[in-house]
Amino acid sequence: MFLNPDRGHLPDIDSDFGPTRGSEVFEHLNNLYGKDHCCNIITFSNLQARAIIKDVCRSFEIPLSEVNAVTKFVPNDVHKFNELLEIKELKEFFDKYDRVYRHCEKLYGSPRHHSQHPAGICVLPFPVTDIMPVENATPTVNEMVGLMSQFEKENTELVGGVKLDILKLSNQEALYNQMDVLKKEYGLDMTLRDIPLDDDKTWDLICSCDTAGIFQMESDVGKGVIRQVKPRNMEELSAVNAFVRPGTSGLENYCEAKVDQTKIVKYHPIIDKILAPTYGGIIYQETIMSLIAKMMNISFGKADIYRRALEKPNKKGNVELVEEFKSECVPRAIENGISKEAAEKIQQAILDNAGYLFNKSHWQKCRVAR
């Protein structure tokens, strides 16, 4: 599912390219859709607490030594400026320099400067200048000067733009370089699509955690998950990738059930079929969407709306959807023949695992383009 008619807004389109290919992609999009229909996206850096205190104090000519002595107490994760009054040293400073506090509170969070988003590109069905103010973007390697929106990415979507993230990954470039080495040194004229996915020596290498330079798998967290899962196929490697992400739980249960499938908890044939590929665990966005759709007897698209709300339950507009899911899921599941006990357990499992889940890699359908 790419476009969801129930979603209400367009999805982001993320694509991975080597670090030197991003500008080529931008040029291609300009040639494909027209230069006046494409633009890079602006991004703003906002005034943070420590910096704004120093800037305001500099304007009021407060001694730098005094300012440095107090700004060291400013935490990195300040949500509201008035939180600083709870810190003794800062409160004493602001009591002494009340006008500094008043100016800082007003200015906190304001844009400090702007730059070009490193990956964001917007494509519109009409000329960009019909709907957005623009400036010249950073020239590409071929010195093509495009446009850059003066709207941030969220607002480019609100005016009808499709946002693409052209990610520039060094790992991708390394793969292409290896293809060139194989051709030059060994005469193997092959592409990434020619690499077999069932090579035992490769799986042995992965399971040994010799994964330096492998995207998502080279970190200590990634290696730890590999040691537990011991993947021997793409389905299990996809699960490893998901367990590396925050918001996914149940790794121990997954590993136990992989070895002994009698340990997979059974709920109902409808539910069990959805959870079978992941040994009873909820580790993908699509898993949650399938469970919600079947339990509540709704479309896959409507289930995606609930999933997105559960991912960020406190976000504006999501609170009502989360409460709706909590109150209606179990009764509807019972109407669909699922026992109350099983429905309550699955609902709780969905709530427990509805954080920042990964979408499943449909590797069977993936095609790598160079």
DRENTISE-877463 format. One line per 3 residues: number of its first residue (from 0); their letters; for each residue x, y, z of N, C-alpha, C. Coordinates in steps of 0.02 Angstrom, whole numbers, always signed. Atoms other than C-alpha are relative to their C-alpha. Layout:
NUM = A = X/Y/Z/X/Y/Z/X/Y/Z | ...
// end
This chain:
0 = MFL = +42/-59/+0/+0/+0/+0/+44/+62/+0 | -39/-61/+3/+76/+164/-53/-44/+61/+14 | +46/-54/-12/-68/+287/-65/-60/-26/+38
3 = NPD = +56/+19/-42/-202/+274/+69/-54/+52/-6 | +53/-50/+9/-366/+359/+22/-31/+24/+66 | +26/-20/-65/-414/+364/+207/+48/+45/+39
6 = RGH = -52/-33/-39/-253/+449/+260/-9/+76/+5 | +13/-71/-3/-299/+627/+215/+58/+43/-23 | -56/-37/+27/-125/+680/+160/+50/-48/-30
9 = LPD = -46/+43/+36/+14/+615/+51/+57/-23/+44 | -57/+24/-39/+155/+508/+120/+65/+30/-26 | -67/-16/+23/+338/+551/+114/+26/-56/-45
12 = IDS = -32/+50/+43/+439/+462/-20/+74/+2/+14 | -71/+3/-18/+610/+410/+45/+37/-46/-48 | -41/+39/+45/+743/+349/-75/+74/+8/+20
15 = DFG = -70/-1/-20/+925/+304/-40/+45/+3/-62 | -49/-6/+53/+1067/+359/-153/+68/+11/+32 | -67/-14/-24/+1254/+378/-136/+8/+75/+14
18 = PTR = -8/-70/-20/+1321/+542/-63/+12/+48/-58 | -13/-44/+57/+1368/+609/-235/-57/+2/-50 | +53/+6/+50/+1204/+567/-321/-61/+44/+12
21 = GSE = +60/-38/-17/+1080/+681/-233/-15/+56/-50 | +12/-55/+47/+1104/+829/-350/-20/-26/-69 | +21/+30/+64/+1087/+714/-501/-75/-15/+1
24 = VFE = +71/+17/-7/+918/+657/-436/-42/+64/-5 | +36/-63/+3/+864/+837/-411/-4/+27/-72 | -1/-21/+69/+916/+879/-588/-48/-43/-42
27 = HLN = +45/+44/+37/+821/+727/-653/-73/+20/+13 | +69/-20/-16/+662/+781/-562/-18/+66/-33 | +12/-64/+35/+679/+956/-633/-12/-11/-74
30 = NLY = +10/+15/+72/+695/+884/-809/-65/-38/-11 | +60/+41/+8/+552/+762/-780/-64/+40/+9 | +63/-35/-16/+422/+878/-702/+2/+74/-20
33 = GKD = -6/-71/+16/+488/+1048/-754/+33/+38/+57 | -37/-36/-52/+606/+1164/-662/-44/+42/+44 | +44/-43/-40/+464/+1276/-606/-48/-39/+45
36 = HCC = +44/+42/-41/+372/+1127/-526/+37/-34/+57 | -41/+35/-50/+515/+1070/-412/+37/+52/+42 | -40/-44/-43/+604/+1148/-265/+32/-39/+56
39 = NII = -27/+24/-63/+721/+1109/-123/-41/+30/+56 | +41/-21/-57/+651/+1138/+51/+44/+35/+52 | -36/-38/-51/+706/+1266/+179/-6/-34/+68
42 = TFS = +5/+23/-69/+742/+1219/+360/+27/+55/+45 | -19/-54/-45/+757/+1336/+508/+33/-28/+63 | -30/+14/-65/+871/+1328/+659/-27/+51/+50
45 = NLQ = +33/-45/-48/+782/+1399/+812/+46/+19/+57 | -39/-24/-57/+853/+1498/+957/-11/-47/+60 | +2/+44/-57/+894/+1380/+1100/+16/+38/+64
48 = ARA = -3/-36/-64/+897/+1423/+1285/+69/+29/+15 | -67/-23/-18/+1085/+1434/+1314/+23/+57/-47 | -21/-51/+48/+1117/+1533/+1154/-38/+65/+7
51 = IIK = +39/-62/-4/+974/+1655/+1179/+18/+39/+63 | -21/-35/-61/+1031/+1695/+1357/+65/+39/-14 | -63/-33/+15/+1206/+1734/+1294/-10/+59/-47
54 = DVC = +11/-54/+48/+1141/+1839/+1148/-32/+61/+34 | +34/-56/-34/+1024/+1943/+1257/+46/+34/+50 | -47/-29/-48/+1155/+1966/+1392/+54/+42/-34
57 = RSF = -49/-39/+38/+1278/+2025/+1261/-29/+68/-19 | +33/-62/+19/+1152/+2156/+1205/-4/+48/+59 | +6/-42/-60/+1133/+2219/+1384/+67/+10/+35
60 = EIP = -68/-10/-24/+1323/+2216/+1410/+10/-28/+71 | -12/+35/-63/+1316/+2095/+1557/+66/-36/-5 | -66/+30/+3/+1491/+2032/+1600/-1/-73/-23
63 = LSE = -2/+67/+29/+1534/+1876/+1499/+15/-54/+52 | -18/+49/-52/+1611/+1788/+1650/-61/-19/+41 | +61/+13/-38/+1447/+1804/+1743/-49/-42/-40
66 = VNA = +46/+38/+44/+1347/+1740/+1595/+23/-72/-8 | -26/+69/+8/+1461/+1589/+1566/-8/-41/+64 | +6/+35/-64/+1453/+1546/+1750/-70/-28/+11
69 = VTK = +69/+22/-12/+1264/+1529/+1745/-27/-43/-57 | +28/+39/+56/+1231/+1458/+1570/+21/-73/+2 | -20/+71/-6/+1324/+1298/+1616/-53/-42/+36
72 = FVP = +54/+35/-35/+1170/+1254/+1720/-61/-12/-45 | +57/+8/+46/+1054/+1262/+1569/+1/-71/-29 | +2/+68/+29/+1000/+1083/+1521/-9/+2/-75
75 = NDV = +5/+4/+73/+1001/+1025/+1340/-72/-8/-23 | +69/+15/+21/+818/+972/+1336/-50/+46/+35 | +46/-49/-28/+721/+1129/+1377/-62/+3/-45
78 = HKF = +62/-2/+40/+538/+1121/+1321/-32/+69/+3 | +27/-67/-9/+476/+1286/+1394/+51/+41/+40 | -53/-40/-30/+588/+1429/+1445/-10/+9/+75
81 = NEL = +12/-12/-71/+503/+1453/+1613/+21/-60/+43 | -26/+57/-38/+567/+1279/+1663/+66/+18/+33 | -66/-19/-27/+735/+1364/+1695/-6/+32/+69
84 = LEI = +9/-32/-65/+661/+1454/+1845/+0/-51/+57 | -3/+53/-51/+658/+1286/+1935/+71/-16/+21 | -70/+11/-16/+848/+1286/+1935/+26/+59/+41
87 = KEL = -17/-51/-49/+915/+1383/+2084/+47/+54/-28 | -50/-48/+25/+1066/+1464/+1999/-30/+46/-54 | +30/-40/+54/+964/+1521/+1848/-54/+47/+27
90 = KEF = +52/-44/-30/+821/+1589/+1954/+32/+60/+33 | -35/-56/-32/+943/+1694/+2054/+26/+50/-52 | -26/-43/+54/+1019/+1760/+1892/-57/+41/-31
93 = FDK = +56/-36/+31/+849/+1805/+1817/-33/+48/+48 | +25/-48/-49/+793/+1886/+1980/+42/+63/-1 | -46/-57/+3/+946/+1997/+1965/-8/+39/-65
96 = YDR = +7/-32/+66/+921/+2031/+1779/-69/-18/-30 | +68/+17/+19/+733/+2028/+1759/-14/+14/-74 | +12/-17/+70/+736/+2113/+1588/+31/-52/-47
99 = VYR = -29/+55/+41/+849/+1975/+1521/-49/-57/-6 | +49/+55/+1/+721/+1845/+1570/-59/+17/-46 | +58/-18/+40/+578/+1941/+1490/+14/-3/-76
102 = HCE = -18/+2/+70/+669/+1960/+1324/+13/-72/-24 | -15/+70/+18/+731/+1779/+1324/-63/-41/-9 | +62/+38/+3/+559/+1710/+1356/-39/+15/-64
105 = KLY = +35/-20/+62/+487/+1808/+1209/+35/-29/-62 | -38/+20/+59/+626/+1759/+1090/+12/-75/-6 | -16/+72/-1/+648/+1576/+1141/-41/-38/-53
108 = GSP = +33/+41/+52/+609/+1458/+996/-9/+36/-66 | +6/-37/+64/+612/+1594/+863/+55/-23/-48 | -52/+20/+49/+706/+1557/+701/+63/+42/+8
111 = RHH = -65/-35/-5/+891/+1601/+713/+30/+11/-69 | -23/-6/+69/+944/+1565/+534/-30/-58/-40 | +28/+53/+42/+892/+1457/+387/+55/-32/-43
114 = SQH = -46/+35/+44/+977/+1330/+277/-41/-46/-46 | +34/+45/+47/+936/+1205/+141/-3/-70/+29 | +7/+68/-25/+866/+1038/+196/+45/-47/-40
117 = PAG = -49/+41/+37/+999/+908/+152/-31/-51/-46 | +29/+54/+41/+876/+784/+76/-68/+19/-29 | +69/-13/+19/+704/+865/+58/-8/+34/-68
120 = ICV = +18/-28/+65/+633/+899/-116/-76/-1/-5 | +72/-4/+8/+456/+955/-155/-17/+4/-75 | +25/-1/+69/+363/+921/-319/-73/+20/+2
123 = LPF = +68/-26/+1/+203/+1015/-359/-32/-10/-70 | +34/+8/+65/+70/+992/-496/-8/+66/-37 | +3/-67/+30/+83/+1179/-533/+64/+37/+17
126 = PVT = -62/-36/-15/+223/+1307/-533/+8/+17/+74 | -14/-12/-71/+304/+1325/-362/-17/+72/+19 | +10/-71/-17/+295/+1515/-370/-73/+21/+1
129 = DIM = +71/-16/-4/+105/+1508/-387/-26/-4/+72 | +26/+14/-66/+89/+1454/-206/+50/+15/+56 | -50/-8/-52/+255/+1481/-115/+51/+53/-18
132 = PVE = -59/-43/+11/+390/+1614/-94/+61/-45/-6 | -60/+42/+11/+560/+1548/-150/+62/+43/+0 | -65/-31/+14/+744/+1589/-160/+41/-51/-39
135 = NAT = -42/+47/+37/+884/+1511/-260/+29/-53/+47 | -29/+55/-38/+941/+1342/-198/+75/-3/-11 | -72/+10/+9/+1122/+1288/-179/+11/-32/-68
138 = PTV = -13/+30/+66/+1191/+1252/-354/+20/-73/+5 | -19/+70/+1/+1209/+1069/-399/+71/-7/-25 | -69/+12/+23/+1375/+988/-448/+8/+21/-73
141 = NEM = -2/-22/+70/+1330/+1030/-628/-19/+73/-7 | +13/-72/-2/+1297/+1210/-575/-70/+19/-23 | +69/-16/+12/+1111/+1200/-602/-28/+35/+62
144 = VGL = +29/-37/-56/+1024/+1330/-492/-75/-10/-1 | +72/+11/-5/+852/+1274/-438/-31/+48/+50 | +36/-41/-48/+726/+1345/-316/+0/-32/+69
147 = MSQ = +9/+25/-68/+710/+1329/-127/-60/+34/+31 | +61/-28/-30/+543/+1351/-42/+17/+38/+63 | -5/-35/-63/+524/+1473/+102/-48/-29/+52
150 = FEK = +42/+38/-46/+401/+1351/+182/+39/-61/+22 | -29/+62/-23/+463/+1209/+291/-40/-59/-26 | +28/+59/+33/+423/+1031/+244/-74/-12/+16
153 = ENT = +70/+12/-17/+258/+1018/+340/-47/+46/-40 | +42/-48/+36/+191/+1174/+254/+0/-11/-75 | +0/+16/+71/+246/+1117/+81/-52/-54/-14
156 = ELV = +51/+53/+8/+133/+966/+107/-71/+30/+4 | +66/-30/-8/-13/+1076/+163/-24/+36/-62 | +21/-36/+61/-11/+1172/-1/-3/-46/-61
159 = GGV = +9/+48/+54/-17/+1012/-105/+63/-29/-29 | -63/+27/+26/+166/+966/-128/+12/-71/+21 | -23/+68/-17/+235/+790/-132/+72/+6/+22
162 = KLD = -67/-7/-27/+389/+781/-22/+40/-64/-10 | -45/+56/+10/+533/+669/-70/+63/+11/+42 | -64/-3/-36/+682/+632/+42/+51/-40/-40
165 = ILK = -53/+31/+39/+833/+597/-67/+60/-10/+47 | -51/+12/-52/+945/+519/+66/+66/-20/-32 | -67/+12/+28/+1131/+517/+31/+40/-42/+49
168 = LSN = -31/+48/-46/+1207/+362/+112/+67/-24/-27 | -66/+24/+20/+1391/+319/+107/+0/-76/-10 | +4/+73/+8/+1343/+135/+126/-19/-19/-71
171 = QEA = +23/+13/+68/+1256/+143/-42/+58/+7/-50 | -57/-11/+44/+1410/+214/-126/+51/-57/+6 | -47/+55/-10/+1517/+77/-48/-21/-62/-39
174 = LYN = +24/+57/+39/+1407/-56/-130/+18/+8/-74 | -15/-11/+71/+1428/+22/-301/+75/-6/-13 | -72/+5/+8/+1615/+36/-275/+23/-73/-1
177 = QMD = -17/+71/-1/+1623/-150/-235/-18/-34/-66 | +18/+26/+66/+1531/-189/-396/+53/+16/-52 | -53/-20/+46/+1664/-92/-490/+64/-41/+10
180 = VLK = -59/+40/-16/+1803/-187/-400/-7/-70/-27 | +12/+68/+24/+1725/-355/-442/+7/-4/-76 | -4/+0/+73/+1713/-307/-625/+72/+10/-22
183 = KEY = -68/-16/+20/+1889/-236/-634/+49/-57/+17 | -48/+49/-25/+1981/-369/-532/-17/-72/-20 | +19/+70/+12/+1880/-526/-568/-42/-10/-63
186 = GLD = +38/+7/+62/+1785/-489/-728/-73/-17/+11 | +70/+16/-15/+1615/-509/-642/-43/+61/-16 | +44/-55/+20/+1494/-395/-733/-69/-13/+29
189 = MTL = +62/+16/-34/+1351/-402/-608/-29/+64/+32 | +34/-54/-35/+1226/-288/-521/-20/-25/+68 | +22/+19/-67/+1160/-286/-344/-57/-50/-1
192 = RDI = +56/+47/+6/+1007/-381/-404/+23/-71/-14 | -25/+66/+15/+1118/-526/-455/+27/-36/+62 | -27/+30/-61/+1177/-558/-276/-49/-51/+27
195 = PLD = +46/+50/-27/+1101/-722/-211/-16/+14/+73 | +22/-13/-69/+1001/-711/-50/+3/-62/+44 | -2/+62/-38/+1032/-890/+5/+72/-27/+7
198 = DDK = -69/+22/-4/+1222/-895/+15/+19/-13/+74 | -13/+19/-70/+1269/-989/+175/+60/+37/+30 | -58/-34/-26/+1440/-907/+192/-16/+72/+20
201 = TWD = +20/-68/-17/+1359/-736/+191/-38/+2/+66 | +38/+3/-63/+1237/-785/+328/+45/-17/+59 | -49/+15/-53/+1381/-859/+428/+36/+64/+21
204 = LIC = -35/-63/-13/+1470/-691/+413/-43/+47/+41 | +46/-44/-36/+1317/-595/+471/-9/-25/+72 | +11/+28/-67/+1286/-712/+618/+61/+5/+45
207 = SCD = -61/-10/-39/+1467/-691/+672/+8/+73/+21 | +0/-72/-15/+1428/-504/+686/+60/+37/-31 | -52/-35/+38/+1566/-460/+563/-36/+46/-49
210 = TAG = +47/-41/+38/+1452/-320/+504/+22/+73/-7 | -24/-69/+8/+1562/-165/+496/-18/+26/-70 | +19/-31/+64/+1496/-49/+360/-67/-22/-27
213 = IFQ = +66/+23/+22/+1327/-137/+348/-53/+44/+33 | +49/-48/-25/+1186/-11/+366/-47/-33/+50 | +44/+21/-55/+1085/-33/+527/+28/-59/+40
216 = MES = -25/+61/-33/+1188/-187/+575/+68/+9/+32 | -69/-8/-24/+1357/-113/+622/+5/+27/+70 | -1/-27/-67/+1308/-35/+788/+1/-56/+52
219 = DVG = +1/+50/-54/+1324/-124/+955/-70/-27/+11 | +70/+23/-7/+1134/-131/+966/-17/-50/-56 | +13/+45/+56/+1123/-208/+792/+33/-68/+9
222 = KGV = -36/+63/-10/+1255/-338/+833/-31/-41/+56 | +32/+35/-55/+1168/-380/+996/-63/-37/-22 | +61/+32/+25/+1005/-416/+905/+18/-59/-45
225 = IRQ = -22/+54/+44/+1096/-521/+774/+20/-61/+40 | -22/+57/-41/+1174/-629/+910/-59/-38/+28 | +59/+34/-28/+1001/-666/+980/-43/-33/-53
228 = VKP = +44/+27/+52/+903/-691/+819/+35/-53/-43 | -38/+45/+45/+1041/-779/+718/-36/-8/-67 | +39/+3/+62/+958/-736/+551/+33/-44/-53
231 = RNM = -24/+44/+55/+973/-863/+409/-39/+12/-64 | +37/-17/+61/+855/-784/+282/-21/+73/+4 | +18/-70/+3/+790/-614/+228/-58/+18/+46
234 = EEL = +56/-12/-45/+630/-632/+330/+26/+14/+71 | -27/-9/-67/+731/-648/+490/+46/+60/+4 | -42/-60/+1/+855/-512/+439/-44/+63/+2
237 = SAV = +48/-56/-2/+706/-397/+411/-23/+11/+72 | +20/-5/-70/+652/-437/+590/+56/+31/+42 | -57/-30/-35/+827/-394/+653/-1/+75/-9
240 = NAF = +2/-71/+16/+814/-226/+566/-54/+35/+40 | +55/-30/-37/+647/-195/+651/+15/+3/+75 | -15/+1/-72/+708/-245/+825/+53/+52/+19
243 = VRP = -50/-51/-13/+851/-121/+809/-33/+68/+14 | +33/-65/-6/+725/+21/+800/-33/+8/+69 | +36/-11/-64/+649/+102/+957/-74/-14/-10
246 = GTS = +72/+12/+4/+470/+53/+995/-18/-72/-11 | +13/+70/+12/+487/-132/+956/+22/-41/+60 | -16/+42/-58/+480/-256/+1100/-13/-73/-18
249 = GLE = +15/+71/+11/+466/-445/+1118/+56/-39/-33 | -56/+34/+33/+640/-492/+1054/+12/-69/+30 | -12/+64/-33/+662/-630/+1184/-52/-52/-20
252 = NYC = +54/+46/+19/+492/-706/+1144/+7/-23/-72 | -10/+16/+71/+530/-698/+958/+54/-54/-7 | -56/+47/+6/+695/-791/+980/-19/-69/+28
255 = EAK = +22/+64/-29/+617/-925/+1092/-47/-36/-47 | +49/+31/+44/+473/-955/+973/+31/-22/-66 | -34/+20/+61/+590/-963/+824/+30/-70/+8
258 = VDQ = -31/+65/-15/+678/-1111/+905/-53/-53/+15 | +53/+46/-20/+521/-1191/+978/-68/+33/-12 | +62/-34/+19/+361/-1140/+889/-60/-20/+42
261 = TKI = +55/+17/-46/+254/-1226/+1021/-9/+56/+52 | +4/-55/-48/+291/-1071/+1126/-36/+61/-28 | +39/-55/+28/+195/-958/+1007/-69/+1/+31
264 = VKY = +66/-6/-32/+41/-895/+1100/-54/+0/-53 | +56/+4/+46/-121/-939/+1011/-59/+41/+25 | +57/-43/-19/-266/-816/+1011/-63/-20/-37
267 = HPI = +58/+15/+43/-384/-850/+865/+29/-10/-70 | -28/+12/+67/-356/-917/+688/+13/+63/-41 | -9/-63/+38/-378/-742/+614/+63/+36/+24
270 = IDK = -57/-35/-29/-250/-667/+733/+64/-40/-10 | -60/+43/+4/-131/-815/+730/+30/+1/-70 | -26/-2/+68/-117/-807/+540/+40/+63/-12
273 = ILA = -36/-64/+8/-63/-624/+548/+67/-3/+35 | -60/+1/-42/+67/-659/+684/+48/-57/-16 | -42/+59/+15/+136/-821/+610/+69/+18/-28
276 = PTY = -67/-15/+28/+278/-742/+505/+48/+29/+51 | -44/-31/-51/+344/-653/+662/-3/-38/+65 | +0/+44/-58/+324/-800/+781/-41/+28/+58
279 = GGI = +46/-26/-51/+181/-716/+874/+16/+70/+24 | -19/-66/-22/+268/-548/+893/-28/+56/-43 | +23/-59/+37/+212/-373/+841/+61/+44/-10
282 = IYQ = -63/-37/+12/+365/-294/+760/-3/+46/-61 | +5/-42/+60/+304/-208/+601/-62/+43/+3 | +59/-42/+7/+185/-66/+562/-57/-40/-33
285 = ETI = +52/+38/+36/+94/-182/+441/-34/-51/+44 | +29/+49/-46/+68/-309/+581/-56/+33/+40 | +51/-36/-39/-25/-181/+687/-59/+18/-44
288 = MSL = +54/-19/+45/-125/-121/+538/-44/-60/-16 | +38/+61/+16/-177/-300/+493/-42/-22/+60 | +37/+20/-60/-227/-338/+673/-60/+46/+12
291 = IAK = +55/-47/-11/-331/-180/+691/-55/-9/-53 | +49/+8/+54/-414/-206/+521/-44/-62/+11 | +38/+62/-10/-465/-386/+562/-43/+3/+63
294 = MMN = +37/-2/-63/-517/-354/+742/-60/+48/-4 | +54/-50/+3/-622/-199/+703/-41/-4/-64 | +36/+9/+64/-678/-258/+530/-4/+66/-39
297 = ISF = -4/-62/+37/-619/-99/+446/+53/-7/-55 | -47/+2/+55/-514/-58/+293/+72/+6/+26 | -71/-6/-16/-325/-70/+294/+20/+73/+6
300 = GKA = -14/-72/-2/-321/+117/+261/-23/+32/+64 | +26/-27/-63/-430/+159/+411/+43/-26/+59 | -43/+28/-53/-321/+43/+518/+65/+39/+4
303 = DIY = -62/-39/+1/-170/+146/+464/-10/+66/+37 | +14/-61/-37/-255/+302/+534/+7/-11/+75 | -6/+17/-72/-270/+218/+704/+74/-12/+18
306 = RRA = -70/+15/-14/-90/+155/+693/+41/+63/+9 | -37/-63/-3/-22/+329/+660/-17/+38/+64 | +20/-35/-62/-122/+399/+806/+31/-34/+61
309 = LEK = -29/+36/-56/-61/+263/+924/+76/+11/+6 | -73/-12/+0/+120/+300/+873/+17/+63/+38 | -10/-63/-36/+104/+478/+941/-66/+19/+34
312 = PNK = +66/-7/-30/-46/+470/+1060/-15/+69/+28 | +11/-65/-30/-21/+643/+1135/+0/+58/-50 | -2/-51/+52/-6/+736/+970/-71/+26/-13
315 = KGN = +65/-31/+13/-145/+858/+927/-38/-39/-54 | +42/+36/+48/-287/+767/+839/+2/-76/+9 | -7/+72/-9/-230/+594/+895/-35/-26/+63
318 = VEL = +28/+21/-65/-303/+591/+1072/-68/-33/-10 | +67/+27/+11/-481/+563/+1011/+2/-67/-36 | -6/+63/+36/-428/+425/+890/+24/-56/+46
321 = VEE = -25/+51/-47/-332/+334/+1027/-55/-22/+47 | +55/+18/-45/-481/+341/+1145/-53/-41/-37 | +47/+37/+42/-593/+281/+1004/+23/-72/-10
324 = FKS = -28/+68/+8/-478/+132/+974/-7/-39/+64 | +3/+35/-65/-471/+89/+1159/-71/-22/+17 | +69/+15/-19/-660/+92/+1178/-35/-47/-49
327 = ECV = +38/+38/+51/-713/+8/+1014/+34/-64/-23 | -36/+58/+28/-578/-120/+972/-25/-66/+27 | +20/+64/-31/-627/-257/+1096/-72/-17/-17
330 = PRA = +69/+17/+18/-817/-246/+1069/-7/-22/-73 | +5/+19/+71/-795/-253/+880/+33/-68/-12 | -34/+64/+8/-673/-398/+894/-46/-57/+24
333 = IEN = +47/+50/-26/-801/-494/+998/-55/-13/-52 | +50/+8/+53/-930/-462/+862/+27/-41/-58 | -32/+37/+55/-806/-539/+738/+21/-71/+22
336 = GIS = -12/+68/-20/-796/-700/+839/+63/-11/+41 | -60/+6/-41/-638/-665/+941/-21/+6/+73 | +19/-1/-71/-652/-701/+1127/+21/+65/+33
339 = KEA = -15/-62/-35/-651/-556/+1248/+71/-2/+28 | -67/+7/-29/-493/-622/+1333/+54/+10/-52 | -50/-6/+54/-398/-639/+1169/+2/+71/-27
342 = AEK = +4/-68/+27/-459/-469/+1107/+34/+50/+46 | -31/-46/-48/-404/-382/+1266/+76/-7/+0 | -73/+12/+1/-231/-463/+1260/+32/+30/-63
345 = IQQ = -27/-27/+62/-205/-416/+1078/-3/+76/+0 | +5/-73/-4/-267/-239/+1106/+56/+28/+43 | -53/-23/-43/-144/-218/+1249/+68/-8/-33
348 = AIL = -63/+11/+36/-4/-292/+1143/+10/+54/-53 | -4/-53/+50/-44/-166/+1007/+20/+66/+33 | -16/-62/-36/-39/-22/+1132/+72/+0/+25
351 = DNA = -68/+5/-26/+125/-86/+1205/+53/+6/-55 | -49/+3/+54/+208/-99/+1034/-14/+52/-55 | +21/-47/+51/+134/+51/+944/+45/+62/-4
354 = GYL = -46/-57/+2/+286/+164/+962/+29/+8/-70 | -32/-14/+65/+411/+201/+824/+18/-66/-33 | -11/+64/+34/+390/+35/+732/+28/+11/-70
357 = FNK = -27/-2/+68/+478/-3/+570/-50/-32/-48 | +42/+34/+50/+384/-44/+411/+39/-60/-28 | -33/+61/+23/+421/-217/+343/+33/+12/-67
360 = SHW = -35/-6/+64/+550/-226/+204/-26/-53/-48 | +26/+48/+50/+463/-305/+55/+56/-16/-48 | -60/+12/+39/+628/-370/-7/-13/-40/-63
363 = QKC = +14/+39/+61/+548/-490/-131/-15/+44/-60 | +22/-44/+54/+485/-341/-231/+49/+57/-12 | -46/-56/+6/+632/-223/-207/+44/-7/-63
366 = RVA = -45/-1/+57/+733/-173/-358/+48/+58/+12 | -52/-50/-14/+896/-81/-333/+23/+32/-66 | -21/-35/+61/+934/+51/-463/+66/+36/+11
369 = R = -65/-35/-6/+1106/+121/-496/-4/+66/-37
// end
